[in-house]
Each structure stands twice: as C-alpha cells, then as structure tokens.
Amino acid sequence: MCRFTLYLGPPVVLDTLLIQPRHSLIRQSYHAMERAEPMNADGFGVGWFAPRLSPEPGVFHAITPAWNNLNLASLAKVVASPCVLAHVRAASPGSEVNLANCHPFRYGRHLLMHNGRLGSFRKVRRRILESLTDEAFGIVRGSTDSEHLLALFVDEVVRNGGPPSPTGGPGEGTDGALGLARHLTVALARALAFVRETGDGEPSFLNVAVSDGERAIVTRFGNDAKEGPETLYVHCGELYEPAHRRFTQRRLCDEGAAVVVSSERLTDDPEWRAVPPNHVVVLSRGETPLLLALGEDGLIDGGMKAASA
C-alpha cells in the first residue's frame, strides 16, 4: 500500500529529506517496516515547489524502483524546495505500472498523493467519472483510485468557487489551510458515499496528502472495524539543515518551522508522533500544525488540537 513523505518548511535539499535519513523514503521503497509487504517497487514520484519561479509545482515520475534510479539520485542533490511531496508505489493487484499511475498527481498548483485504497473502486469508478465536471474529468489520465480522488477534490474546488488563497495577511494561513482541508474531506466523503451506494461494503483506507505549496493536509482514515488505517507520523521541528544556511542571502520563505509527515518515521528522533486513526493533520506555513478528527463519513468531526501534542 505505498509509502509517502511530505515536507513543509524552510527550503531543504531533496537528498537530505529523501535519501540520507536512516529510514528514508528510498529505503522504504525496498524495506518498508510497517506494512506486510516491504517492497514498493512499482514506480515513484517527487513533486516540489519553487515559489520564486512559479506557483505551480514541478513533478518527476518514473516506473523504475526508486532505489536504483540514477536520475533521482542526481536531481536530489541539486534541488532545494520549501514544500516536497514524494511517493513510492506498490501497485494494487490489477493496476497497471505506468507513468500515468505514479503519484503525486498534479492539478494547477495542487499536488495529491495517496496510500491505501478506495473500497469497491472497480464497481464505483464509472459512477465517479459520470459525476465529474468536464474540467475534473479531463485530468484523469490513469486508472488508479487515487487519481479519481483527485478529480473529486478538484470538483469540490471548482464547485465552491476555487480554493482559498494560499497567501494572505498575518493569521490568515490557518484559515486557508482549514478551507483546503474542508475541500478534501468533502471529496473523501463523496467517494465513500459512492462506495456505500454502489459497492459491496469493501472497506476504504485513505491516507491522502494534498498541498498547494503554502498549506498541506494529510489524512489518516480507515472505515474497517477490524483493521486500522495505514501508519502515519508527524514531526515538528528541524530534522535536517535548511538549504539557506549554505548561502549568505536569506529570504522570507527560508524562515519558520519545519514539519514532516510520513508513512513511517524517517529517523530515531523521539519527537515523531503517530497520527491517530481517522484524523487529518492541517499545515500552514508559519502556523502551528493542527489535528482534526474525522467522522465515519470522512468529514471533519469535532474540535481541533495541536498536531505536536
């Protein structure tokens, strides 16, 4: 069921985030420790933001295993970014291994990646596609349940007049991140409704990450009474040296706290915290991460607390 890592904070060199840690995402591609099958060799992807150049992220995908891709190893040494989403894939049975099915998926300035499965997807896929607006329908290029979740998310964005602005005055960041969280959780709820109405009761496991470069949200969700959702951890604080310390000139985006959310802990640092089942981590640059509870329908349920608590 795949593994992923999301970073939001001062620009960090990709190599220090994805390759160097003792239990890095690259190591998880061949030796994941918290899933029954340790291999995640069915392709990978890295998305990163370069805000001085473009509001839209760059993405690099390949269908080779991440651990022996020389292009990734070379690229990771020379790219620094304040927001990174990286994913190593273990394809579901019957799902094709091709570039169109590699995460993260991109829509405008948004990136989305997923670990888990949407229950009864093959039975509800047609209904999902039939429900989409033309714009959302047009972004589905592959056959994964994950990309269909992205299309549902895009519809929530389009139908509600677009996403809340990723920039704003002091104190507006968390409100914008909560707006992004609501878009995603409503999309998850719609997907679960399709499953209930058309599927055969197969459970869903939806660890989903979405970011626009300034904010990010990551869910840990499952609706199986016997089996919990996939693992997910959050670390608040500096794990790696920010790239700006190699230069004399510093910029606004070089400041602030760093947060990593990952399927498995990347290091032995004791500050890693497990995200509780059926919760969403809400991140916004310069703001304290928040932890929101999700109801059985995937919608935000109840209050919030600091994610680092």
C-alpha positions as CSV (number, residue, x, y, z in Angstrom):
1,M,0.0,0.0,0.0
2,C,2.7,2.5,-0.9
3,R,4.7,4.9,1.3
4,F,4.9,8.7,1.2
5,T,6.6,11.7,2.8
6,L,5.5,15.4,2.8
7,Y,7.7,18.3,3.9
8,L,6.7,21.9,4.6
9,G,9.2,24.4,6.0
10,P,12.4,26.3,5.0
11,P,13.8,25.0,1.7
12,V,15.5,21.7,2.1
13,V,17.7,19.8,-0.4
14,L,15.8,16.8,-1.6
15,D,18.7,14.5,-0.9
16,T,18.7,15.3,2.8
17,L,15.0,14.5,3.0
18,L,14.5,11.5,0.7
19,I,17.8,9.7,0.6
20,Q,20.1,10.4,3.5
21,P,17.9,9.6,6.6
22,R,18.4,6.2,8.1
23,H,14.9,5.1,7.2
24,S,14.4,7.4,4.2
25,L,11.6,7.0,1.7
26,I,14.1,5.5,-0.7
27,R,14.9,2.8,1.9
28,Q,11.2,2.3,2.4
29,S,10.9,1.5,-1.3
30,Y,12.7,-1.8,-0.7
31,H,12.5,-2.3,3.1
32,A,9.3,-0.8,4.5
33,M,9.0,-1.8,8.1
34,E,5.3,-1.1,8.9
35,R,3.5,-3.0,6.1
36,A,3.3,-6.7,5.5
37,E,5.0,-6.4,2.1
38,P,8.2,-4.4,2.4
39,M,8.6,-3.7,-1.4
40,N,7.3,-0.6,-3.0
41,A,8.9,-1.0,-6.4
42,D,6.2,-0.1,-8.9
43,G,7.4,3.4,-9.7
44,F,7.8,6.6,-7.7
45,G,7.3,10.3,-7.9
46,V,8.5,13.6,-6.4
47,G,6.7,16.9,-6.6
48,W,8.3,20.1,-5.3
49,F,7.5,23.8,-5.3
50,A,9.8,26.6,-6.5
51,P,7.8,29.7,-5.5
52,R,10.2,32.3,-6.9
53,L,9.8,30.7,-10.3
54,S,6.2,29.5,-10.5
55,P,3.2,28.9,-8.3
56,E,2.8,25.5,-9.9
57,P,5.0,22.6,-8.8
58,G,7.4,20.5,-10.8
59,V,7.0,16.7,-10.8
60,F,9.3,13.9,-11.6
61,H,7.9,10.4,-12.2
62,A,9.5,7.1,-13.2
63,I,8.3,3.5,-13.3
64,T,11.6,2.1,-12.2
65,P,12.2,1.3,-8.5
66,A,13.2,4.4,-6.6
67,W,16.3,2.8,-5.0
68,N,18.2,2.4,-8.3
69,N,17.1,5.4,-10.3
70,L,20.2,7.4,-11.1
71,N,18.3,10.4,-12.3
72,L,16.5,10.8,-9.0
73,A,19.8,10.5,-7.1
74,S,21.4,13.2,-9.3
75,L,18.4,15.5,-9.2
76,A,18.0,15.2,-5.4
77,K,21.5,16.6,-4.8
78,V,20.9,19.9,-6.6
79,V,17.2,20.8,-5.9
80,A,16.0,22.6,-2.7
81,S,12.3,23.3,-2.0
82,P,10.2,24.6,0.8
83,C,7.5,22.0,0.0
84,V,8.0,18.5,-1.1
85,L,5.7,15.5,-1.7
86,A,7.3,12.2,-2.5
87,H,5.8,8.7,-3.0
88,V,7.0,5.2,-3.7
89,R,4.3,2.9,-5.2
90,A,3.2,-0.7,-4.5
91,A,0.5,-1.2,-7.2
92,S,-2.8,-2.8,-6.3
93,P,-3.5,-6.1,-7.9
94,G,-4.7,-5.5,-11.5
95,S,-3.4,-1.9,-11.5
96,E,-1.0,-1.0,-14.4
97,V,2.5,0.1,-13.8
98,N,2.9,3.2,-16.0
99,L,3.8,6.9,-15.6
100,A,0.1,7.9,-15.6
101,N,-0.4,5.9,-12.4
102,C,2.5,7.4,-10.5
103,H,1.9,9.8,-7.6
104,P,1.9,12.6,-6.8
105,F,-0.8,13.8,-9.2
106,R,-0.9,17.5,-10.2
107,Y,-3.8,19.9,-10.8
108,G,-2.7,23.5,-11.3
109,R,-0.9,24.5,-8.1
110,H,-2.1,21.4,-6.2
111,L,-0.4,18.1,-5.7
112,L,-2.1,15.0,-4.3
113,M,-0.8,11.6,-3.3
114,H,-2.5,8.6,-1.6
115,N,-1.6,5.5,0.3
116,G,-4.3,2.9,0.7
117,R,-7.4,2.0,-1.4
118,L,-10.9,3.1,-2.1
119,G,-13.2,0.2,-1.4
120,S,-15.0,-1.4,-4.3
121,F,-13.3,1.1,-6.6
122,R,-13.9,-1.0,-9.8
123,K,-17.6,-1.1,-9.1
124,V,-17.9,2.6,-8.4
125,R,-15.4,4.0,-10.9
126,R,-18.0,4.6,-13.6
127,R,-20.3,6.5,-11.3
128,I,-17.4,8.6,-10.1
129,L,-16.5,9.6,-13.6
130,E,-20.1,10.3,-14.5
131,S,-20.4,12.6,-11.6
132,L,-17.4,14.8,-12.6
133,T,-17.4,18.2,-14.2
134,D,-15.7,18.4,-17.6
135,E,-12.7,20.0,-16.0
136,A,-12.2,17.3,-13.4
137,F,-12.9,14.5,-15.8
138,G,-10.2,15.8,-18.1
139,I,-7.4,15.4,-15.5
140,V,-7.9,11.7,-15.1
141,R,-5.2,10.1,-17.2
142,G,-4.5,6.9,-15.3
143,S,-6.6,4.1,-13.8
144,T,-5.9,4.5,-10.0
145,D,-8.4,5.2,-7.3
146,S,-6.0,7.9,-6.1
147,E,-6.3,10.0,-9.3
148,H,-10.1,9.6,-9.2
149,L,-10.0,11.0,-5.6
150,L,-8.0,14.0,-7.0
151,A,-10.8,14.5,-9.6
152,L,-13.4,14.5,-6.8
153,F,-11.2,17.0,-4.9
154,V,-11.0,19.2,-8.0
155,D,-14.7,19.2,-8.3
156,E,-15.1,20.4,-4.7
157,V,-12.7,23.2,-5.5
158,V,-14.4,24.2,-8.8
159,R,-18.0,24.0,-7.4
160,N,-17.1,26.2,-4.4
161,G,-15.6,29.0,-6.5
162,G,-11.9,27.9,-6.3
163,P,-9.6,27.2,-3.4
164,P,-9.0,29.8,-0.6
165,S,-6.0,32.0,-1.4
166,P,-2.6,30.4,-0.4
167,T,-1.4,33.9,0.5
168,G,-2.8,36.4,2.9
169,G,-2.1,38.6,5.9
170,P,-1.0,37.5,9.3
171,G,-3.3,35.0,10.9
172,E,-5.0,34.0,7.6
173,G,-2.8,31.0,6.9
174,T,-4.5,28.5,9.2
175,D,-8.0,29.6,8.0
176,G,-6.9,29.0,4.4
177,A,-5.5,25.6,5.4
178,L,-8.7,24.7,7.1
179,G,-10.6,25.7,3.9
180,L,-8.3,23.3,1.9
181,A,-9.0,20.6,4.5
182,R,-12.7,21.0,4.1
183,H,-12.4,20.7,0.3
184,L,-10.5,17.4,0.7
185,T,-12.7,15.9,3.4
186,V,-15.9,16.6,1.5
187,A,-14.2,14.9,-1.5
188,L,-13.4,11.9,0.7
189,A,-17.0,11.8,1.9
190,R,-18.3,11.9,-1.6
191,A,-16.1,9.0,-2.6
192,L,-17.2,7.0,0.5
193,A,-20.8,7.7,-0.4
194,F,-20.3,6.3,-3.9
195,V,-18.9,3.1,-2.2
196,R,-21.8,2.8,0.2
197,E,-24.4,3.2,-2.6
198,T,-22.8,1.1,-5.3
199,G,-20.1,-1.1,-3.8
200,D,-20.2,-4.3,-1.8
201,G,-19.1,-3.0,1.5
202,E,-15.3,-3.3,1.0
203,P,-13.5,-1.0,3.4
204,S,-11.6,2.1,2.4
205,F,-8.2,3.2,3.6
206,L,-7.4,6.8,2.7
207,N,-4.1,8.3,3.8
208,V,-4.2,11.2,1.4
209,A,-1.9,14.3,1.2
210,V,-2.8,17.5,-0.7
211,S,-0.7,20.7,-0.9
212,D,-0.5,24.0,-2.8
213,G,3.0,24.7,-1.6
214,E,1.9,27.0,1.2
215,R,-0.5,24.7,3.0
216,A,-0.9,21.0,3.3
217,I,-3.3,18.5,4.7
218,V,-2.8,14.8,5.3
219,T,-5.5,12.3,6.4
220,R,-5.2,9.0,8.1
221,F,-8.5,7.3,7.5
222,G,-10.0,3.8,7.5
223,N,-13.5,2.5,8.0
224,D,-12.8,-1.1,8.7
225,A,-13.7,-2.1,12.3
226,K,-11.1,-4.9,12.3
227,E,-8.2,-3.3,10.6
228,G,-6.9,0.2,11.3
229,P,-5.7,2.6,8.6
230,E,-2.2,2.7,7.3
231,T,0.5,4.1,9.5
232,L,1.3,7.9,9.6
233,Y,3.6,10.0,11.6
234,V,4.3,13.7,12.0
235,H,7.5,15.5,13.2
236,C,7.5,19.2,14.1
237,G,11.0,20.8,14.2
238,E,14.2,20.8,12.3
239,L,15.4,17.3,11.3
240,Y,17.7,18.4,8.5
241,E,19.8,21.5,7.9
242,P,17.8,24.0,5.8
243,A,19.5,24.9,2.4
244,H,19.6,28.6,3.2
245,R,22.5,28.1,5.6
246,R,24.7,27.4,2.7
247,F,24.1,31.0,1.4
248,T,24.6,34.5,2.8
249,Q,21.4,36.0,1.4
250,R,18.2,34.8,3.1
251,R,14.6,35.1,2.0
252,L,11.2,35.1,3.8
253,C,10.5,31.5,2.8
254,D,13.8,30.5,4.5
255,E,12.2,31.2,7.9
256,G,9.7,29.3,10.0
257,A,9.3,25.9,11.5
258,A,9.7,22.6,9.5
259,V,7.1,19.8,9.5
260,V,7.4,16.3,8.1
261,V,4.5,13.9,7.7
262,S,5.5,10.4,6.6
263,S,4.1,6.9,6.4
264,E,7.0,5.7,8.5
265,R,9.4,7.5,10.8
266,L,12.5,8.6,8.9
267,T,14.8,8.7,11.9
268,D,15.1,7.6,15.5
269,D,14.3,11.1,16.8
270,P,11.9,10.8,19.8
271,E,9.8,13.7,18.6
272,W,8.0,11.7,16.0
273,R,4.3,11.4,16.9
274,A,1.8,8.9,15.5
275,V,-1.2,10.5,13.9
276,P,-4.3,8.9,15.5
277,P,-6.7,6.9,13.2
278,N,-9.3,8.9,11.4
279,H,-7.7,12.3,11.9
280,V,-6.3,14.9,9.5
281,V,-3.1,17.0,10.0
282,V,-3.6,20.6,8.8
283,L,-0.4,22.5,8.0
284,S,0.1,26.1,7.0
285,R,3.4,27.9,6.6
286,G,4.3,29.8,9.8
287,E,1.4,28.3,11.8
288,T,1.2,25.6,14.4
289,P,0.0,22.3,12.8
290,L,-3.5,21.3,13.8
291,L,-5.0,17.9,14.3
292,L,-8.7,17.4,13.4
293,A,-10.9,14.4,14.0
294,L,-12.7,12.8,11.1
295,G,-16.1,11.1,11.3
296,E,-17.1,7.8,9.8
297,D,-18.2,9.5,6.7
298,G,-14.8,11.2,6.3
299,L,-16.0,14.7,7.2
300,I,-14.3,16.8,9.9
301,D,-15.9,15.9,13.2
302,G,-15.4,17.9,16.4
303,G,-12.7,20.3,17.5
304,M,-9.0,20.6,16.9
305,K,-5.7,20.4,18.8
306,A,-2.1,21.0,18.1
307,A,-0.6,18.2,16.0
308,S,2.5,18.1,18.1
309,A,0.7,17.5,21.4
